[in-house]
Amino acid sequence: MTVTPIRAKELKHEVKDLSLAPLGRQRIEWAGREMPVLRQIQDRFAKERPLEGIRLVACCHVTTETAHLAIAIKNAGADSLLIASNPLSTQDDVAASLVADYGIPVFAQKGEDNDTYHRHVQIALDHRPNIIIDDGSDVVATLIQERQHQIADLIGTTEETTTGIVRLRAMFRDGVLTFPAVNVNDADTKHFFDNRYGTGQSTLDGIIRATNILLAGKTIVVAGYGWCGKGAAQRSSGMGANVIVTEIDPVKAIEAVMDGFRVLPMAQAAPLGDIFITVTGNKHVIRAEHFEVMKDGAIVCNSGHFDIEIDLKSLGAQATDVKDVRNFTQEYRLKNGKAVVVLGEGRLINLAAAEGHPSAVMDMSFANQALACEYLATNKGKLAPGLHSIPAELDKEIARLKLQAMGIQIDTLTAEQTEYINSWTAGT
């Protein structure tokens, strides 16, 4: 990848330290080794420039993998700007390199407070975007609530989180989603792999980096058995843990049972767990009555998008003392004498304490994001307001390119087979 040095100080940005750029560039290049699909899209975009003249803002976790999405968007010709989608998910060296080495305006710092985060959302909207890449729908929600006059500028948005899709569906139900939104999250090459394998591995990576504890033999309670919960449960089991799943959906609960896991209500699981992982997308999944009955030293963490799944306010009210015991690890001493340990301030543990999903799986997720932006631009004015799926042919093309890069071949239908599966007259 060719990098052209720029005069970074002349580019608007808010990053921690531009001197971190050399390390960030090194790590970005390392991640690129595992992202062959997005690299092909970057190369094509550089030739075809499908986003020429389009103002685009991306609200994403600023990681080495996101850097390659940002580079693809720039190669496509967009006038782009990047902000963080979570106060603890930014990798400061990556943010510095995107500014200094790639000429991309970035407004993100690891550990930024909520006021700074919301100010960065406003900076993103000041860019008057035509396309928004969102991660949790904060930018879109702020646009609708506070910047109605800018909706006319918008071609559409893309969203790649379950939480964000839930919010977009609620917006459409309430009649305020008056523009197209591409549902990247539900693309097969996204949620089957990113949510399951990416979240599964990176969540445990974050827990281990924050605590350095042995998972084998521990009882791990996974709240939620969507694709992220499946990944967390499967990887925990693979590390030798005893896994309990909590669910509100009877179908998912049956699936968890048949996958070999115990299923209990949180009230019954709370006294049994050594480690708790929330991945529901809902609020206060673990709350006061659960903290009260947990084992002394129980560890709780969240891998859902927002820091609302663990009721930290009620935990703080029960505590007589709170202290840092390791990086990203706080011990709450309760009035009953027991301690509850919270990782990553209840934010995404895989990004707060670790590096997020491995680049090989984000290759497909961000390929979907890049192609979704091209799809919006190509179909400007043609898409109805509301949620739109990634076209099936794009989904399959991403899978085909990934297999090709992995050196894996698959079968193709014969003419006879094609005729058979498209016919209703042929029978036994």
Residue pairs with C-beta under 8 A, 6 or more apart in sequence:
1 29
1 32
1 39
1 42
1 71
3 25
3 101
3 102
4 103
5 100
5 101
6 100
6 101
6 102
6 103
8 18
8 21
8 99
8 100
8 103
9 18
11 99
11 103
11 105
12 105
13 99
13 105
13 106
13 107
14 106
14 107
14 108
14 109
14 120
15 92
15 95
15 96
15 99
15 106
15 107
15 108
15 109
16 92
16 95
16 96
16 109
16 110
17 92
17 96
18 96
18 99
18 100
19 96
20 92
20 93
20 96
20 97
21 93
21 96
21 97
21 99
21 100
21 101
22 97
23 93
23 97
24 64
24 67
24 91
24 92
24 93
24 94
24 95
24 96
24 97
24 98
24 101
25 97
25 101
27 64
27 91
27 93
27 94
27 97
28 64
28 67
28 68
28 94
28 97
28 98
30 64
31 64
31 65
31 67
31 68
31 359
32 39
32 68
32 359
33 359
34 358
34 359
34 360
34 363
35 65
35 68
35 359
35 360
35 362
35 363
35 366
36 363
36 401
36 402
36 405
37 363
37 364
37 367
37 398
37 401
37 402
37 405
38 68
38 69
38 72
38 363
38 366
38 367
38 370
39 68
40 401
41 72
41 367
41 370
41 371
42 68
42 71
42 72
42 75
43 75
45 51
45 72
45 73
45 75
45 76
45 77
45 370
45 374
46 75
46 76
48 76
49 75
49 76
49 77
50 76
50 77
50 374
50 377
50 378
51 73
51 76
51 77
51 78
51 131
51 373
51 374
51 377
52 76
52 77
52 78
53 77
53 79
54 77
54 78
54 79
54 130
54 131
54 155
54 377
55 78
55 79
55 80
55 127
55 128
55 129
55 130
55 131
55 153
56 73
56 78
56 79
56 80
56 81
56 129
56 130
56 131
56 132
56 133
56 373
57 80
57 81
57 82
57 83
57 124
57 125
57 127
57 129
57 131
57 132
57 133
57 139
58 66
58 69
58 70
58 73
58 80
58 81
58 82
58 83
58 132
58 133
59 83
59 84
59 85
59 121
59 124
59 132
59 133
59 134
59 135
59 136
59 138
59 139
60 66
60 69
60 82
60 84
60 85
60 133
60 135
61 84
61 85
61 86
61 89
61 90
61 135
61 348
61 351
61 356
62 82
62 84
62 89
62 90
62 91
62 94
62 95
62 98
62 106
62 108
63 89
63 91
63 94
63 351
63 355
63 356
63 362
64 91
64 94
64 355
64 359
65 356
65 357
65 359
65 362
65 363
65 366
66 82
66 94
66 362
66 366
67 94
67 97
67 98
67 102
68 359
68 366
69 133
69 366
69 369
69 370
70 80
70 82
70 98
70 102
70 104
71 102
71 104
72 366
72 370
73 80
73 133
73 370
73 373
74 80
74 102
74 103
74 104
76 370
76 373
76 374
78 131
78 373
79 127
80 104
80 105
81 104
81 105
81 106
81 107
81 123
81 124
81 127
82 98
82 104
82 105
82 106
82 107
82 108
83 106
83 107
83 108
83 120
83 121
83 123
83 124
83 139
84 90
84 107
84 108
84 109
84 112
84 117
84 120
85 134
85 135
85 136
85 138
86 135
86 136
86 305
86 347
86 348
86 351
87 110
87 111
87 112
87 113
87 114
87 116
87 117
87 347
88 110
88 111
88 344
88 345
88 347
88 348
88 351
88 352
89 110
89 347
89 348
89 351
89 352
89 356
90 108
90 109
90 110
90 112
91 110
91 355
92 109
92 110
95 106
95 108
95 109
98 104
98 106
99 105
99 106
107 120
107 123
107 124
108 120
109 116
112 120
118 142
121 138
121 139
121 142
122 142
124 139
125 139
125 142
125 143
125 146
125 147
125 150
128 150
128 153
129 153
129 154
130 153
130 154
130 155
131 154
131 155
131 156
131 157
131 158
131 373
131 376
131 377
132 139
132 140
132 143
132 154
132 156
132 157
132 158
133 157
133 158
133 369
133 373
134 140
134 157
134 158
134 159
134 164
135 159
135 160
135 161
135 164
135 305
136 161
136 163
136 164
136 167
136 305
136 306
137 159
137 161
137 163
137 164
137 167
137 168
137 171
139 157
140 157
140 159
140 167
140 168
140 171
140 181
141 167
141 171
143 150
143 151
143 154
144 151
144 171
144 176
144 177
151 178
151 179
154 179
155 179
155 180
155 376
155 377
155 380
156 179
156 180
156 181
156 182
156 376
156 383
157 179
157 180
157 181
157 182
158 181
158 182
158 184
158 369
158 372
158 373
158 376
159 165
159 168
159 181
159 182
159 183
159 184
159 185
160 184
160 185
160 190
160 194
160 365
160 368
160 369
161 185
161 305
162 185
162 191
162 195
162 226
162 227
162 228
162 281
162 305
163 281
163 304
163 305
163 306
164 185
164 305
165 183
165 185
165 186
165 387
166 281
168 177
168 181
168 183
168 387
169 387
171 177
172 385
172 386
172 387
177 385
177 386
177 387
178 385
179 385
180 376
180 379
180 383
180 384
180 385
180 386
180 388
181 386
181 387
181 388
182 372
182 375
182 376
182 387
182 388
182 389
182 390
183 387
183 388
183 389
183 390
184 190
184 365
184 368
184 369
184 372
184 390
185 191
185 195
186 389
186 390
187 368
187 389
187 390
187 394
187 395
187 398
188 395
188 399
189 364
189 365
189 367
189 368
189 395
189 398
189 399
189 402
190 364
190 365
190 368
190 390
191 227
192 227
193 361
193 364
193 365
194 357
194 361
194 362
194 364
194 365
195 226
195 227
195 228
195 231
196 227
196 228
196 230
196 231
196 234
197 231
197 361
198 231
198 356
198 357
198 358
198 361
198 362
198 365
199 227
199 228
199 231
199 232
199 279
199 303
199 350
199 357
200 228
200 230
200 231
200 232
200 233
200 234
200 235
201 231
201 235
201 357
201 358
202 350
202 351
202 354
202 355
202 356
202 357
202 358
203 228
203 231
203 232
203 235
203 277
203 279
203 301
203 303
203 349
203 350
204 215
204 232
204 235
204 236
204 239
205 350
205 354
205 355
206 301
206 303
206 343
206 344
206 348
206 349
206 350
206 351
206 352
206 353
206 354
207 213
207 215
207 275
207 277
207 299
207 301
207 343
207 349
207 353
208 215
209 328
209 353
209 354
210 301
210 326
210 327
210 328
210 329
210 343
210 344
210 349
210 352
210 353
211 299
211 326
211 329
211 341
211 343
212 326
213 275
213 299
215 236
215 239
215 240
215 241
215 275
216 239
216 240
216 241
217 240
217 241
217 242
218 241
218 242
218 274
218 275
219 241
219 242
219 243
219 244
219 272
219 273
219 274
219 275
220 233
220 236
220 241
220 242
220 243
220 244
220 273
220 274
220 275
220 276
220 277
221 243
221 244
221 245
221 246
221 266
221 269
221 270
221 272
221 273
221 275
221 276
221 277
222 229
222 232
222 233
222 236
222 243
222 244
222 245
222 246
222 261
222 277
222 279
223 229
223 245
223 246
223 266
223 276
223 277
223 278
223 279
223 280
223 285
223 286
223 309
224 246
224 247
224 278
224 279
224 280
224 281
224 285
224 304
225 233
225 245
225 247
225 249
225 252
225 253
225 255
225 256
226 252
226 279
226 280
226 281
228 279
228 303
228 304
229 245
229 279
229 280
230 259
232 277
232 279
232 303
233 243
233 245
233 256
233 259
233 261
234 259
236 243
236 277
237 243
237 260
237 261
241 275
242 262
243 261
243 262
244 261
244 262
244 263
244 264
244 269
244 272
244 273
245 253
245 256
245 261
245 262
245 263
245 264
246 263
246 264
246 265
246 266
246 269
246 285
247 253
247 256
247 263
253 263
256 263
257 263
264 272
266 285
266 286
266 290
267 289
267 290
267 293
270 286
270 289
270 290
270 291
270 293
270 294
271 293
271 294
271 295
273 294
273 295
273 298
274 295
274 298
274 299
275 298
275 299
275 300
275 301
276 286
276 298
276 299
276 300
276 301
277 301
277 302
277 303
277 349
278 285
278 286
278 300
278 301
278 302
278 303
278 304
278 309
278 310
279 302
279 303
279 304
279 309
280 304
280 309
281 304
281 305
281 306
281 309
282 304
282 308
282 309
283 308
283 309
283 311
284 308
284 309
284 310
284 311
284 314
285 309
285 310
286 300
286 309
286 310
286 311
287 311
287 314
288 311
288 314
288 315
288 317
288 318
291 314
291 315
291 318
291 334
291 340
292 318
292 334
292 336
294 338
294 340
295 338
296 337
296 338
296 339
297 338
297 339
297 341
298 338
298 340
298 341
299 341
299 342
299 343
300 310
300 340
300 341
300 342
300 343
300 346
301 310
301 342
301 343
301 344
301 346
301 349
302 309
302 310
302 344
302 346
302 347
302 348
302 349
303 348
303 349
303 350
304 348
305 348
307 345
307 346
307 347
308 346
309 346
310 342
310 346
312 342
312 345
312 346
315 332
315 340
315 342
316 322
316 332
318 332
318 334
318 335
319 332
319 333
319 334
319 335
320 333
320 334
320 335
321 332
321 333
322 330
322 331
322 332
322 333
323 330
323 331
323 333
324 330
324 331
325 331
325 341
327 353
328 343
328 344
328 345
328 349
328 352
328 353
329 341
329 342
329 343
330 341
330 342
330 345
331 339
331 340
331 341
332 339
332 340
332 341
332 342
333 339
334 340
343 349
343 352
343 353
344 352
344 353
345 352
350 356
350 357
356 362
357 365
363 402
364 398
364 399
364 402
367 398
367 401
368 390
368 394
368 395
368 398
371 390
371 394
371 398
372 390
375 390
375 391
375 394
376 383
403 409
403 410
413 421
419 426
420 426
